[in-house]
Amino acid sequence: MVNEQLITTSNLLEGYKIVQHLGMVRGITVRSRSMLGNIAGGFLSLFGGRNSIYVQLCEKTREEAYRLLIEHANERGANAIINMRYDANEVISGITEVLAYGTAVVVEKI
């Protein structure tokens, strides 16, 4: 089971030794905003500043991709993930793919 404290964007985990590489793992989700959400988000953008409607959508989408990443690593038998990253691409206008990816590993405390 992956310990969330052992997920890092680094190549290594301080105080741990990588004993097995299990390969790349990923979590992917595709999201769009509802028509009402787009109208509200567009209205907020008229005033500038932080757009909470889109912040909430982005946070929820990244969290879902992150959870799917952990699920995939667990299926591989990992207890840690190194080199974790996010990527996002617009599939078509208004529909975005978010990908969380990294390398699943088994680590032991040194």
N, C-alpha and C positions, 0 to 999 in steps of 0.2 A: 504494500500500500504506500502510495506517495505521501510523504510528509511535506505539507505546503511550505514549511520552513526550509526545505531542501530543494526549492525551485529557484534557479538563479539565471541571470543573463550572462554570467561569467562562464569560463571554460572549466572551472573547478570549484570545489566547495572547501573552504578553509576548515581544516580539522578532520576531513574525510578523505578516504582513498577510494577511487573508482575501481571496482573489482570486475565490473562487466558493463559493456556497452550493449544496449538492446535496440539501437536504431532510432531513427527519427519518428516522432509522434506528433500528432496534430489534432486540433479541434477546429472545426469550421462551422460557421453559421452564416446565413444570408437573411438580411432584414430589410424591411421598408417601413416607412412611416405612414400612418393612415392619412387619408385626405384631410381630415380635421386637424391632425397633428401637423401636417404640412402648412395648413392655413395659419394655425396658431404660431408655429415656428417662423413662418414668413412675416407675420405681423410683428413678432418680437424683434426680428432682424431690422425692422425699420428704425428702431430706437438705438441700435448698436449695443455693445456690451455682451455680457454672458447670456447665452441663449439656453435656458434651463431645459426646454423641451428636447433639444437635440443632445444636450449633455446627458440627460437621462437615457435616451435611446442608445447613445454610444457606450455608456457605462454598462447598460444591460446586455448589449451585444458582446462587448469584450468579456464580460463575466461569463456569458454562456460559452463562448469559444474557449475560455480558460478552463471551465469545468469539463468540457469535452476533451480537452488536452489531457487533463489529469485522468479522466476515465480511460483514454486510450493507453496512457502510460501504465495504469493499473492492470489493464488487460495483458500487457507485455511482461508484467512482473517487476516493474521498477519500484524503487523507493525514493528516487530523486529525478529531477529534470535539470539538465544544464543547457546553456545557450538558448534560453527561452526568448522568443520574439513574438511580436504581433505584426500582421500585415493586413492591409485593407485595400480593396479594389471595388470600383463601381462596376457592377455587372451590366446594368442598363440604368438609364436615368432614374434616380430615386431608389434604386435597389443596390445595397452594398453587401459585399462579402467581407467577413472578418475572419482571419486565420490566426490562431495561436499555435506556435510550433516550437519544437526543441528536440533535444536528444535525451532519450530515456536511459537511465543508468541505474546500476545497483552500487551503493556506496556502503563503506564500513567506517565507523569512527576510528580515528588513528589513536 
